[in-house]
Amino acid sequence: MGGRVTLLLMGNIPYDATEEQLIEICREVGPVVSFRLVIDRETGKPKGYGFFEYKDEETALSARRNLQGYEINGRQLRVVFAENDRL
């Protein structure tokens, strides 16, 4: 895997979802250390994925398990561990 076991990638995010909405969803599992919604530099619009991090591995594992398939605005989120340390 190579990445931090506390850093996750959230994909299939609806383009109309706000960063605040997503952070609240992540907080249902535990306190969020950081969250970054990836934005297209040219359009200024979200790309449909983002990164979020928890303090410990146990919370991150719980998030991976509980947020996978979570439905928001008609789309099911994909949650996997991030492949690298860039946030």
C-alpha positions as protocol buffer text, in pm:
chain_id: "A"
residue {
  index: 1
  type: MET
  ca { x: 0 y: 0 z: 0 }
}
residue {
  index: 2
  type: GLY
  ca { x: 274 y: 250 z: 85 }
}
residue {
  index: 3
  type: GLY
  ca { x: 51 y: 529 z: 215 }
}
residue {
  index: 4
  type: ARG
  ca { x: -41 y: 630 z: 565 }
}
residue {
  index: 5
  type: VAL
  ca { x: -304 y: 398 z: 707 }
}
residue {
  index: 6
  type: THR
  ca { x: -495 y: 701 z: 832 }
}
residue {
  index: 7
  type: LEU
  ca { x: -530 y: 870 z: 490 }
}
residue {
  index: 8
  type: LEU
  ca { x: -823 y: 777 z: 266 }
}
residue {
  index: 9
  type: LEU
  ca { x: -938 y: 865 z: -83 }
}
residue {
  index: 10
  type: MET
  ca { x: -1308 y: 936 z: -136 }
}
residue {
  index: 11
  type: GLY
  ca { x: -1430 y: 899 z: -493 }
}
residue {
  index: 12
  type: ASN
  ca { x: -1755 y: 923 z: -689 }
}
residue {
  index: 13
  type: ILE
  ca { x: -1840 y: 1243 z: -501 }
}
residue {
  index: 14
  type: PRO
  ca { x: -2137 y: 1427 z: -655 }
}
residue {
  index: 15
  type: TYR
  ca { x: -2022 y: 1751 z: -817 }
}
residue {
  index: 16
  type: ASP
  ca { x: -2282 y: 1949 z: -620 }
}
residue {
  index: 17
  type: ALA
  ca { x: -2166 y: 1817 z: -280 }
}
residue {
  index: 18
  type: THR
  ca { x: -1991 y: 2074 z: -64 }
}
residue {
  index: 19
  type: GLU
  ca { x: -1674 y: 2021 z: 134 }
}
residue {
  index: 20
  type: GLU
  ca { x: -1874 y: 2094 z: 450 }
}
residue {
  index: 21
  type: GLN
  ca { x: -2125 y: 1817 z: 368 }
}
residue {
  index: 22
  type: LEU
  ca { x: -1845 y: 1570 z: 310 }
}
residue {
  index: 23
  type: ILE
  ca { x: -1662 y: 1660 z: 629 }
}
residue {
  index: 24
  type: GLU
  ca { x: -1985 y: 1609 z: 826 }
}
residue {
  index: 25
  type: ILE
  ca { x: -2025 y: 1263 z: 671 }
}
residue {
  index: 26
  type: CYS
  ca { x: -1665 y: 1176 z: 765 }
}
residue {
  index: 27
  type: ARG
  ca { x: -1720 y: 1305 z: 1119 }
}
residue {
  index: 28
  type: GLU
  ca { x: -1996 y: 1046 z: 1167 }
}
residue {
  index: 29
  type: VAL
  ca { x: -1711 y: 795 z: 1203 }
}
residue {
  index: 30
  type: GLY
  ca { x: -1476 y: 1009 z: 1413 }
}
residue {
  index: 31
  type: PRO
  ca { x: -1284 y: 1337 z: 1433 }
}
residue {
  index: 32
  type: VAL
  ca { x: -1134 y: 1439 z: 1097 }
}
residue {
  index: 33
  type: VAL
  ca { x: -773 y: 1562 z: 1104 }
}
residue {
  index: 34
  type: SER
  ca { x: -783 y: 1701 z: 748 }
}
residue {
  index: 35
  type: PHE
  ca { x: -1000 y: 1700 z: 437 }
}
residue {
  index: 36
  type: ARG
  ca { x: -926 y: 1824 z: 86 }
}
residue {
  index: 37
  type: LEU
  ca { x: -1172 y: 1821 z: -201 }
}
residue {
  index: 38
  type: VAL
  ca { x: -975 y: 1820 z: -528 }
}
residue {
  index: 39
  type: ILE
  ca { x: -1066 y: 2114 z: -751 }
}
residue {
  index: 40
  type: ASP
  ca { x: -998 y: 2151 z: -1125 }
}
residue {
  index: 41
  type: ARG
  ca { x: -759 y: 2445 z: -1164 }
}
residue {
  index: 42
  type: GLU
  ca { x: -906 y: 2553 z: -1497 }
}
residue {
  index: 43
  type: THR
  ca { x: -1276 y: 2537 z: -1414 }
}
residue {
  index: 44
  type: GLY
  ca { x: -1265 y: 2590 z: -1038 }
}
residue {
  index: 45
  type: LYS
  ca { x: -1511 y: 2301 z: -1000 }
}
residue {
  index: 46
  type: PRO
  ca { x: -1467 y: 1981 z: -796 }
}
residue {
  index: 47
  type: LYS
  ca { x: -1320 y: 1680 z: -977 }
}
residue {
  index: 48
  type: GLY
  ca { x: -1535 y: 1429 z: -788 }
}
residue {
  index: 49
  type: TYR
  ca { x: -1279 y: 1303 z: -538 }
}
residue {
  index: 50
  type: GLY
  ca { x: -1097 y: 1411 z: -227 }
}
residue {
  index: 51
  type: PHE
  ca { x: -868 y: 1303 z: 55 }
}
residue {
  index: 52
  type: PHE
  ca { x: -942 y: 1281 z: 424 }
}
residue {
  index: 53
  type: GLU
  ca { x: -745 y: 1175 z: 727 }
}
residue {
  index: 54
  type: TYR
  ca { x: -817 y: 1048 z: 1075 }
}
residue {
  index: 55
  type: LYS
  ca { x: -592 y: 1052 z: 1381 }
}
residue {
  index: 56
  type: ASP
  ca { x: -553 y: 676 z: 1406 }
}
residue {
  index: 57
  type: GLU
  ca { x: -568 y: 358 z: 1201 }
}
residue {
  index: 58
  type: GLU
  ca { x: -868 y: 217 z: 1388 }
}
residue {
  index: 59
  type: THR
  ca { x: -1087 y: 515 z: 1296 }
}
residue {
  index: 60
  type: ALA
  ca { x: -963 y: 508 z: 936 }
}
residue {
  index: 61
  type: LEU
  ca { x: -1047 y: 138 z: 908 }
}
residue {
  index: 62
  type: SER
  ca { x: -1394 y: 208 z: 1046 }
}
residue {
  index: 63
  type: ALA
  ca { x: -1440 y: 488 z: 792 }
}
residue {
  index: 64
  type: ARG
  ca { x: -1331 y: 263 z: 507 }
}
residue {
  index: 65
  type: ARG
  ca { x: -1582 y: 1 z: 618 }
}
residue {
  index: 66
  type: ASN
  ca { x: -1873 y: 233 z: 703 }
}
residue {
  index: 67
  type: LEU
  ca { x: -1848 y: 503 z: 435 }
}
residue {
  index: 68
  type: GLN
  ca { x: -1794 y: 269 z: 139 }
}
residue {
  index: 69
  type: GLY
  ca { x: -2119 y: 287 z: -58 }
}
residue {
  index: 70
  type: TYR
  ca { x: -2258 y: 575 z: 152 }
}
residue {
  index: 71
  type: GLU
  ca { x: -2516 y: 751 z: -65 }
}
residue {
  index: 72
  type: ILE
  ca { x: -2509 y: 1127 z: -109 }
}
residue {
  index: 73
  type: ASN
  ca { x: -2714 y: 1317 z: -367 }
}
residue {
  index: 74
  type: GLY
  ca { x: -2794 y: 993 z: -550 }
}
residue {
  index: 75
  type: ARG
  ca { x: -2435 y: 866 z: -577 }
}
residue {
  index: 76
  type: GLN
  ca { x: -2257 y: 598 z: -378 }
}
residue {
  index: 77
  type: LEU
  ca { x: -1921 y: 704 z: -241 }
}
residue {
  index: 78
  type: ARG
  ca { x: -1611 y: 493 z: -296 }
}
residue {
  index: 79
  type: VAL
  ca { x: -1365 y: 496 z: -8 }
}
residue {
  index: 80
  type: VAL
  ca { x: -1019 y: 339 z: -28 }
}
residue {
  index: 81
  type: PHE
  ca { x: -687 y: 394 z: 141 }
}
residue {
  index: 82
  type: ALA
  ca { x: -480 y: 656 z: -41 }
}
residue {
  index: 83
  type: GLU
  ca { x: -178 y: 522 z: -228 }
}
residue {
  index: 84
  type: ASN
  ca { x: 70 y: 790 z: -120 }
}
residue {
  index: 85
  type: ASP
  ca { x: 139 y: 1053 z: 143 }
}
residue {
  index: 86
  type: ARG
  ca { x: 44 y: 1360 z: -63 }
}
residue {
  index: 87
  type: LEU
  ca { x: -246 y: 1555 z: 79 }
}
